[in-house]
Amino acid sequence: MLARRIGVIGVGKIGEALISGLLKSGVASPASLYACDIVKQRCNHVAEAYGVTCLTSGELARKSDVVIVSVQPRDVKGVLEEIRDFLTPGKLLVSTAAGVTIGYLFKCLGREDIQIVRIMPNIAVLVRESITAIAPAGNVTKENLELAREIFSSVGRVVVVDEKHMDAITGLSGSGPAYICLIIEAMVEAGVKVGLPRELSLQLAAQTVLGSARMVLETGEHPAKLREMVTTPGGVTINGIIELEEGKIRATIIRAVARATERARELLMK
């Protein structure tokens, strides 16, 4: 368990999931977690559900060693103006806001002595299977970078990246669960079309996606090699693959990620 106090400002889906993951993994205890949200009902919910203490943003920033700002990009500036006088150089400030650069965070604080980490998780934090990209500012110590790793490892895998990659990461893994859910949805409808009960089709499709992803991660093999293991000459699978290729699924997914990346860049707050 971390001997650090962690405050989460903004307890929507991502913020609440982080609190849940920290508690379930044993990384934090309810006594070491604080929460804050502009919507009073959200504060009441997390206090009751997880036993954490809800505070004002300023009090949370004063008491916490790590302050996680998990609000909409448009609300970041206001939150930082509320808490900047309560932050000291030893504290770690973490932002989950898409398109909000480290430079913009420093600008909002009006100072550059605060250690800042910009992150991009995805909605799979809800089931502790997120992939979280961490981009540290140049002033972040090894100790605080490792602290960020430990915090976000509680809700999935972690990669440390250069900030220049964050928009592409937003378009790929940040938005990625939506793409995969759309694919699962299509597979379910296909199962129904060929005669499967809907609930069975859903279970088959979802577990197939989960198992395929786990094979890629745990074997370390290229996805093409794993695909070839299933695609026997003259067999069933090759006929499905030909339909997918004729439908240009590969090019469509590439364009989807590229377009989402472009949109992330359009939102850029420098």
Beta strands, then each sheet from edge to edge (+ up, - down):
strand 1: 6-9
strand 2: 33-36
strand 3: 53-54
strand 4: 66-69
strand 5: 92-95
strand 6: 115-120
strand 7: 130-136
strand 8: 156-160
sheet 1: 3+ 2+ 1+ 4+ 5+ 6+ 7- 8-
end
